[in-house]
């Protein structure tokens, strides 16, 4: 079948009409540009038991570390950290073991939640966003040091921007009061605004636009600084050049159709908006970065800049 010169298949028609049942998950890593410069790798795993799965990470890592997973049962999993300095339980199961078990052996949101909670060691408080492409259900699991909170829905939107939202976790983490001057809370507010603008029509393209959003809700204008979803830490809140070399350094998007159609997803290394980070200019303005004890940091910056930004790339099937 053709329409205006384009070949249209049955599945194109199905997808066009099934927009209200589509799950879309997107994620970007916030980090120093040189810290995670080696994590632009997608690992494709077909283990001897359990599900095949893909994740973003560094070479030879057995878990993501960058909080992005898809498995062949249609599970989509991402995470953001919620607080630091948690007191771990040495008898608990480390995070990398629990999340590896979840993505390899679980096929439902219930299974993932059970695995992540099982013998939790409290060592990494975070919010896990989970989607099941088979059922159309999504979930938010916030894990604190000792408490947790779970929300699930088949019609809605969950976001995570390093801002603790649940009362029990807020008390445990002694979370600050809401202020749009706070970058995490500012992004939380902006995600709510984007949801209000786009709900009912969020697809892969809209998700990519959301990740590239530069709106700073504090001054109420576009400003790609540290409070924007597409953060450019090298630009301060007044729009001037700053001494920070960190922010949103990648972007990934997956839909339920992609997850079930060969664990495919879209990915970009570098700022989600596609802007480049000029390492030479940054280092010329901040010569202290070239000091001998920062040699690793400089190498990381140069490594990051060589690969960023890359175009949006379709990952899989391999």
C-alpha positions as a Markdown table, in Angstrom:
| # | Residue | x | y | z |
|---|---|---|---|---|
| 1 | Unk | 0.0 | 0.0 | 0.0 |
| 2 | Unk | 1.3 | 3.5 | -0.9 |
| 3 | Unk | 0.3 | 6.9 | 0.3 |
| 4 | Unk | 1.7 | 10.0 | -1.3 |
| 5 | Unk | 4.7 | 8.1 | -2.6 |
| 6 | Unk | 5.5 | 6.3 | 0.8 |
| 7 | Unk | 5.1 | 2.6 | 1.2 |
| 8 | Unk | 2.8 | 1.9 | 4.2 |
| 9 | Unk | 2.6 | -1.5 | 5.8 |
| 10 | Unk | -0.1 | -3.0 | 8.0 |
| 11 | Unk | 2.1 | -2.4 | 11.1 |
| 12 | Unk | 2.4 | 1.3 | 10.2 |
| 13 | Unk | -1.4 | 1.6 | 10.3 |
| 14 | Unk | -1.5 | -0.4 | 13.6 |
| 15 | Unk | 1.2 | 1.9 | 15.2 |
| 16 | Unk | -0.6 | 5.0 | 14.0 |
| 17 | Unk | -3.8 | 3.9 | 15.6 |
| 18 | Unk | -2.2 | 2.5 | 18.8 |
| 19 | Unk | -0.6 | 5.7 | 20.0 |
| 20 | Unk | -2.7 | 5.7 | 23.3 |
| 21 | Unk | -1.3 | 2.3 | 24.3 |
| 22 | Unk | 2.3 | 3.0 | 23.5 |
| 23 | Unk | 4.9 | 3.1 | 26.2 |
| 24 | Unk | 7.8 | 5.5 | 25.7 |
| 25 | Unk | 10.9 | 5.6 | 28.0 |
| 26 | Unk | 13.7 | 8.1 | 27.7 |
| 27 | Unk | 16.8 | 8.8 | 29.7 |
| 28 | Unk | 19.9 | 11.0 | 29.8 |
| 29 | Unk | 23.0 | 10.6 | 32.0 |
| 30 | Unk | 24.0 | 13.6 | 34.1 |
| 31 | Unk | 27.7 | 13.5 | 34.8 |
| 32 | Unk | 31.0 | 15.2 | 34.5 |
| 33 | Unk | 31.8 | 14.9 | 30.8 |
| 34 | Unk | 35.1 | 13.2 | 31.5 |
| 35 | Unk | 33.8 | 10.9 | 34.2 |
| 36 | Unk | 31.8 | 8.5 | 32.0 |
| 37 | Unk | 33.6 | 9.0 | 28.8 |
| 38 | Unk | 34.0 | 5.2 | 28.4 |
| 39 | Unk | 30.3 | 4.5 | 28.8 |
| 40 | Unk | 29.3 | 5.0 | 25.2 |
| 41 | Unk | 29.0 | 1.2 | 24.6 |
| 42 | Unk | 25.9 | -0.9 | 24.1 |
| 43 | Unk | 26.3 | -4.5 | 25.3 |
| 44 | Unk | 24.2 | -7.2 | 23.7 |
| 45 | Unk | 23.9 | -10.2 | 26.0 |
| 46 | Unk | 22.6 | -13.7 | 25.2 |
| 47 | Unk | 23.3 | -15.6 | 28.3 |
| 48 | Unk | 23.0 | -19.4 | 28.8 |
| 49 | Unk | 19.8 | -18.9 | 30.9 |
| 50 | Unk | 17.2 | -16.2 | 31.2 |
| 51 | Unk | 16.4 | -13.4 | 28.7 |
| 52 | Unk | 18.6 | -11.8 | 26.1 |
| 53 | Unk | 19.1 | -8.1 | 27.0 |
| 54 | Unk | 20.9 | -4.9 | 26.1 |
| 55 | Unk | 22.3 | -2.2 | 28.2 |
| 56 | Unk | 24.5 | 0.9 | 28.0 |
| 57 | Unk | 27.7 | 0.7 | 29.9 |
| 58 | Unk | 31.5 | 0.4 | 29.7 |
| 59 | Unk | 33.3 | -2.5 | 28.1 |
| 60 | Unk | 33.4 | -5.6 | 30.2 |
| 61 | Unk | 30.8 | -4.3 | 32.7 |
| 62 | Unk | 28.2 | -6.9 | 33.7 |
| 63 | Unk | 25.6 | -4.3 | 34.5 |
| 64 | Unk | 24.9 | -0.8 | 33.0 |
| 65 | Unk | 26.1 | 1.6 | 35.6 |
| 66 | Unk | 24.5 | 4.2 | 33.3 |
| 67 | Unk | 21.0 | 3.0 | 34.2 |
| 68 | Unk | 19.6 | 1.9 | 30.9 |
| 69 | Unk | 18.3 | -1.6 | 30.1 |
| 70 | Unk | 15.9 | -3.4 | 27.6 |
| 71 | Unk | 15.3 | -7.2 | 27.5 |
| 72 | Unk | 13.6 | -9.5 | 25.1 |
| 73 | Unk | 10.5 | -9.9 | 27.2 |
| 74 | Unk | 9.7 | -6.3 | 26.6 |
| 75 | Unk | 10.9 | -4.9 | 29.9 |
| 76 | Unk | 12.4 | -1.3 | 29.7 |
| 77 | Unk | 14.3 | -0.1 | 32.8 |
| 78 | Unk | 16.0 | 3.2 | 33.7 |
| 79 | Unk | 17.1 | 4.8 | 36.9 |
| 80 | Unk | 18.2 | 8.1 | 38.5 |
| 81 | Unk | 19.9 | 8.5 | 41.9 |
| 82 | Unk | 18.0 | 10.2 | 44.7 |
| 83 | Unk | 20.5 | 10.8 | 47.5 |
| 84 | Unk | 24.1 | 10.2 | 48.5 |
| 85 | Unk | 25.8 | 9.0 | 51.6 |
| 86 | Unk | 23.5 | 6.0 | 52.2 |
| 87 | Unk | 24.5 | 3.6 | 55.0 |
| 88 | Unk | 24.8 | 0.3 | 53.3 |
| 89 | Unk | 23.9 | -3.1 | 54.8 |
| 90 | Unk | 27.0 | -5.3 | 54.3 |
| 91 | Unk | 24.7 | -8.4 | 54.4 |
| 92 | Unk | 22.6 | -7.1 | 51.6 |
| 93 | Unk | 22.9 | -7.8 | 47.9 |
| 94 | Unk | 24.8 | -5.2 | 45.9 |
| 95 | Unk | 23.0 | -3.2 | 43.3 |
| 96 | Unk | 24.9 | -4.6 | 40.3 |
| 97 | Unk | 23.8 | -8.1 | 41.3 |
| 98 | Unk | 20.2 | -7.3 | 41.9 |
| 99 | Unk | 19.7 | -5.3 | 38.6 |
| 100 | Unk | 21.6 | -7.9 | 36.6 |
| 101 | Unk | 19.3 | -10.6 | 38.0 |
| 102 | Unk | 16.2 | -8.5 | 37.2 |
| 103 | Unk | 17.0 | -7.7 | 33.6 |
| 104 | Unk | 18.2 | -11.3 | 32.9 |
| 105 | Unk | 15.6 | -13.3 | 34.6 |
| 106 | Unk | 12.5 | -11.2 | 35.1 |
| 107 | Unk | 9.7 | -10.7 | 32.6 |
| 108 | Unk | 7.2 | -8.5 | 34.5 |
| 109 | Unk | 7.2 | -5.3 | 36.6 |
| 110 | Unk | 6.3 | -7.4 | 39.7 |
| 111 | Unk | 9.3 | -9.5 | 39.1 |
| 112 | Unk | 11.7 | -6.6 | 38.7 |
| 113 | Unk | 10.4 | -4.9 | 41.8 |
| 114 | Unk | 10.7 | -8.1 | 43.9 |
| 115 | Unk | 14.3 | -8.6 | 42.7 |
| 116 | Unk | 15.4 | -5.0 | 43.3 |
| 117 | Unk | 13.9 | -5.1 | 46.8 |
| 118 | Unk | 15.2 | -8.5 | 47.7 |
| 119 | Unk | 17.9 | -8.3 | 50.4 |
| 120 | Unk | 18.4 | -4.6 | 49.5 |
| 121 | Unk | 21.6 | -3.3 | 50.9 |
| 122 | Unk | 20.6 | 0.4 | 51.1 |
| 123 | Unk | 23.7 | 1.4 | 49.3 |
| 124 | Unk | 22.3 | 3.3 | 46.3 |
| 125 | Unk | 19.0 | 5.1 | 46.9 |
| 126 | Unk | 17.4 | 5.8 | 43.5 |
| 127 | Unk | 14.2 | 5.8 | 41.5 |
| 128 | Unk | 13.6 | 3.0 | 39.1 |
| 129 | Unk | 11.3 | 3.6 | 36.1 |
| 130 | Unk | 10.1 | 0.4 | 34.6 |
| 131 | Unk | 7.9 | -0.3 | 31.6 |
| 132 | Unk | 6.4 | -3.6 | 30.4 |
| 133 | Unk | 5.7 | -3.3 | 26.6 |
| 134 | Unk | 3.6 | -6.5 | 26.7 |
| 135 | Unk | 1.0 | -5.1 | 29.1 |
| 136 | Unk | 1.3 | -1.3 | 28.6 |
| 137 | Unk | 2.0 | -0.8 | 32.3 |
| 138 | Unk | 4.6 | 1.5 | 33.8 |
| 139 | Unk | 6.0 | 1.8 | 37.3 |
| 140 | Unk | 8.1 | 4.0 | 39.6 |
| 141 | Unk | 10.0 | 2.3 | 42.4 |
| 142 | Unk | 11.7 | 4.7 | 44.7 |
| 143 | Unk | 14.3 | 2.9 | 46.9 |
| 144 | Unk | 15.7 | 4.7 | 50.0 |
| 145 | Unk | 18.1 | 3.4 | 52.6 |
| 146 | Unk | 15.4 | 1.5 | 54.4 |
| 147 | Unk | 12.1 | 2.5 | 52.9 |
| 148 | Unk | 10.6 | 2.2 | 49.5 |
| 149 | Unk | 7.6 | 3.4 | 47.5 |
| 150 | Unk | 5.9 | 1.9 | 44.4 |
| 151 | Unk | 3.5 | 3.5 | 42.0 |
| 152 | Unk | 2.1 | 1.7 | 38.9 |
| 153 | Unk | -0.3 | 2.7 | 36.2 |
| 154 | Unk | -1.5 | 1.8 | 32.7 |
| 155 | Unk | -2.3 | 5.4 | 31.8 |
| 156 | Unk | 0.1 | 8.1 | 32.9 |
| 157 | Unk | 3.5 | 9.5 | 33.1 |
| 158 | Unk | 6.4 | 9.1 | 35.5 |
| 159 | Unk | 9.5 | 11.3 | 35.5 |
| 160 | Unk | 12.6 | 11.3 | 37.6 |
| 161 | Unk | 15.1 | 14.1 | 38.0 |
| 162 | Unk | 17.0 | 13.2 | 41.1 |
| 163 | Unk | 14.2 | 14.8 | 43.2 |
| 164 | Unk | 12.7 | 12.8 | 46.0 |
| 165 | Unk | 8.9 | 13.0 | 45.8 |
| 166 | Unk | 7.6 | 10.5 | 48.3 |
| 167 | Unk | 7.0 | 11.5 | 52.0 |
| 168 | Unk | 8.8 | 8.6 | 53.6 |
| 169 | Unk | 11.8 | 8.9 | 51.4 |
| 170 | Unk | 11.9 | 12.7 | 51.8 |
| 171 | Unk | 12.0 | 12.3 | 55.6 |
| 172 | Unk | 14.7 | 9.6 | 55.4 |
| 173 | Unk | 16.9 | 11.6 | 53.0 |
| 174 | Unk | 16.2 | 14.9 | 54.8 |
| 175 | Unk | 15.4 | 16.2 | 51.4 |
| 176 | Unk | 15.4 | 20.0 | 50.9 |
| 177 | Unk | 12.2 | 22.0 | 50.5 |
| 178 | Unk | 11.0 | 22.6 | 47.0 |
| 179 | Unk | 12.6 | 25.5 | 45.3 |
| 180 | Unk | 12.8 | 26.2 | 41.5 |
| 181 | Unk | 16.3 | 27.5 | 42.1 |
| 182 | Unk | 17.2 | 23.9 | 42.9 |
| 183 | Unk | 18.2 | 22.1 | 39.7 |
| 184 | Unk | 16.6 | 18.8 | 40.5 |
| 185 | Unk | 13.3 | 20.4 | 41.5 |
| 186 | Unk | 13.4 | 22.7 | 38.5 |
| 187 | Unk | 13.6 | 19.7 | 36.2 |
| 188 | Unk | 10.8 | 18.0 | 38.1 |
| 189 | Unk | 8.6 | 21.0 | 37.5 |
| 190 | Unk | 9.6 | 21.2 | 33.9 |
| 191 | Unk | 8.8 | 17.5 | 33.3 |
| 192 | Unk | 5.3 | 18.2 | 34.7 |
| 193 | Unk | 4.9 | 21.1 | 32.3 |
| 194 | Unk | 6.0 | 19.0 | 29.3 |
| 195 | Unk | 3.6 | 16.2 | 30.3 |
| 196 | Unk | 0.7 | 18.7 | 30.4 |
| 197 | Unk | 1.7 | 19.9 | 27.0 |
| 198 | Unk | 2.3 | 16.6 | 25.3 |
| 199 | Unk | 0.2 | 13.9 | 27.0 |
| 200 | Unk | -1.7 | 11.7 | 24.6 |
| 201 | Unk | 0.8 | 12.1 | 21.8 |
| 202 | Unk | 4.2 | 11.2 | 23.2 |
| 203 | Unk | 6.2 | 9.1 | 20.8 |
| 204 | Unk | 9.9 | 8.6 | 20.1 |
| 205 | Unk | 10.2 | 12.0 | 18.3 |
| 206 | Unk | 8.4 | 13.9 | 21.1 |
| 207 | Unk | 10.6 | 12.1 | 23.7 |
| 208 | Unk | 13.8 | 13.2 | 21.9 |
| 209 | Unk | 12.5 | 16.8 | 21.9 |
| 210 | Unk | 11.8 | 16.6 | 25.7 |
| 211 | Unk | 15.3 | 15.4 | 26.4 |
| 212 | Unk | 16.7 | 18.3 | 24.4 |
| 213 | Unk | 14.6 | 20.8 | 26.3 |
| 214 | Unk | 16.4 | 24.0 | 27.5 |
| 215 | Unk | 13.7 | 25.6 | 29.5 |
| 216 | Unk | 14.8 | 27.0 | 32.9 |
| 217 | Unk | 11.7 | 27.4 | 35.0 |
| 218 | Unk | 13.3 | 29.7 | 37.5 |
| 219 | Unk | 13.8 | 32.7 | 35.1 |
| 220 | Unk | 11.1 | 31.3 | 32.9 |
| 221 | Unk | 13.1 | 31.2 | 29.6 |
| 222 | Unk | 15.2 | 28.9 | 27.5 |
| 223 | Unk | 18.7 | 28.7 | 29.1 |
| 224 | Unk | 20.8 | 25.6 | 28.6 |
| 225 | Unk | 22.4 | 25.8 | 32.0 |
| 226 | Unk | 22.4 | 23.5 | 35.0 |
| 227 | Unk | 18.7 | 23.6 | 35.7 |
| 228 | Unk | 17.5 | 22.6 | 32.2 |
| 229 | Unk | 16.7 | 19.0 | 31.3 |
| 230 | Unk | 19.3 | 19.2 | 28.6 |
| 231 | Unk | 21.9 | 20.6 | 31.0 |
| 232 | Unk | 25.0 | 22.4 | 29.9 |
| 233 | Unk | 27.0 | 22.8 | 33.0 |
| 234 | Unk | 29.6 | 24.8 | 31.1 |
| 235 | Unk | 27.0 | 27.6 | 31.0 |
| 236 | Unk | 26.0 | 29.1 | 34.3 |
| 237 | Unk | 22.5 | 30.2 | 35.4 |
| 238 | Unk | 23.1 | 33.7 | 34.0 |
| 239 | Unk | 24.0 | 32.3 | 30.6 |
| 240 | Unk | 27.7 | 32.9 | 30.9 |
| 241 | Unk | 30.5 | 30.5 | 30.6 |
| 242 | Unk | 31.2 | 28.6 | 33.8 |
| 243 | Unk | 34.0 | 26.4 | 35.1 |
| 244 | Unk | 31.8 | 23.2 | 35.3 |
| 245 | Unk | 32.4 | 20.5 | 32.7 |
| 246 | Unk | 29.3 | 18.4 | 33.3 |
| 247 | Unk | 25.7 | 18.0 | 32.5 |
| 248 | Unk | 23.5 | 15.9 | 30.2 |
| 249 | Unk | 26.0 | 13.9 | 28.2 |
| 250 | Unk | 23.9 | 11.4 | 26.3 |
| 251 | Unk | 20.3 | 10.5 | 25.4 |
| 252 | Unk | 18.3 | 7.3 | 24.8 |
| 253 | Unk | 14.7 | 6.7 | 23.8 |
| 254 | Unk | 12.7 | 3.4 | 23.4 |
| 255 | Unk | 9.1 | 2.7 | 22.7 |
| 256 | Unk | 7.1 | -0.5 | 23.4 |
| 257 | Unk | 7.2 | -1.4 | 19.7 |
| 258 | Unk | 11.0 | -1.0 | 19.6 |
| 259 | Unk | 11.4 | -3.1 | 22.7 |
| 260 | Unk | 9.3 | -5.9 | 21.4 |
| 261 | Unk | 10.7 | -5.6 | 17.9 |
| 262 | Unk | 14.3 | -6.8 | 18.7 |
| 263 | Unk | 15.2 | -4.7 | 21.8 |
| 264 | Unk | 15.8 | -1.7 | 19.6 |
| 265 | Unk | 16.2 | 1.9 | 20.8 |
| 266 | Unk | 17.6 | 5.3 | 19.7 |
| 267 | Unk | 20.7 | 6.7 | 21.3 |
| 268 | Unk | 22.9 | 9.8 | 21.0 |
| 269 | Unk | 26.3 | 10.4 | 22.7 |
| 270 | Unk | 26.7 | 14.0 | 23.8 |
| 271 | Unk | 24.2 | 16.7 | 24.6 |
| 272 | Unk | 20.7 | 15.6 | 23.7 |
| 273 | Unk | 20.2 | 18.8 | 21.8 |
| 274 | Unk | 23.2 | 18.0 | 19.6 |
| 275 | Unk | 25.4 | 20.9 | 20.7 |
| 276 | Unk | 29.1 | 20.3 | 20.8 |
| 277 | Unk | 31.3 | 20.7 | 23.9 |
| 278 | Unk | 34.4 | 22.7 | 22.8 |
| 279 | Unk | 37.1 | 21.1 | 25.0 |
| 280 | Unk | 39.9 | 23.3 | 23.6 |
| 281 | Unk | 38.0 | 26.5 | 24.4 |
| 282 | Unk | 37.0 | 25.2 | 27.8 |
| 283 | Unk | 40.6 | 24.3 | 28.7 |
| 284 | Unk | 42.0 | 27.6 | 27.5 |
| 285 | Unk | 39.6 | 29.4 | 29.8 |
| 286 | Unk | 40.3 | 27.1 | 32.7 |
| 287 | Unk | 44.0 | 26.3 | 32.7 |
| 288 | Unk | 43.9 | 24.7 | 36.1 |
| 289 | Unk | 42.3 | 21.6 | 34.4 |
| 290 | Unk | 45.7 | 21.0 | 32.8 |
| 291 | Unk | 47.5 | 20.6 | 36.1 |
| 292 | Unk | 49.3 | 17.4 | 36.6 |
| 293 | Unk | 46.9 | 16.0 | 39.1 |
| 294 | Unk | 44.0 | 16.5 | 36.6 |
| 295 | Unk | 45.6 | 14.6 | 33.8 |
| 296 | Unk | 42.9 | 11.9 | 34.0 |
| 297 | Unk | 40.1 | 14.5 | 33.9 |
| 298 | Unk | 41.6 | 16.2 | 30.9 |
| 299 | Unk | 41.9 | 12.9 | 29.1 |
| 300 | Unk | 38.3 | 12.2 | 29.9 |
| 301 | Unk | 37.2 | 15.5 | 28.5 |
| 302 | Unk | 39.1 | 15.0 | 25.3 |
| 303 | Unk | 37.7 | 11.5 | 24.9 |
| 304 | Unk | 34.2 | 12.7 | 25.5 |
| 305 | Unk | 34.5 | 15.5 | 23.0 |
| 306 | Unk | 35.9 | 13.3 | 20.2 |
| 307 | Unk | 32.7 | 11.2 | 20.2 |
| 308 | Unk | 30.2 | 14.0 | 20.9 |
| 309 | Unk | 27.8 | 14.9 | 19.6 |
| 310 | Unk | 27.0 | 11.9 | 17.4 |
| 311 | Unk | 23.8 | 11.8 | 15.4 |
| 312 | Unk | 20.8 | 9.9 | 16.8 |
| 313 | Unk | 21.5 | 6.3 | 16.1 |
| 314 | Unk | 19.2 | 3.3 | 15.9 |
| 315 | Unk | 20.6 | 0.5 | 18.1 |
| 316 | Unk | 19.8 | -3.1 | 17.1 |
| 317 | Unk | 18.7 | -5.6 | 16.2 |
| 318 | Unk | 22.2 | -7.0 | 15.8 |
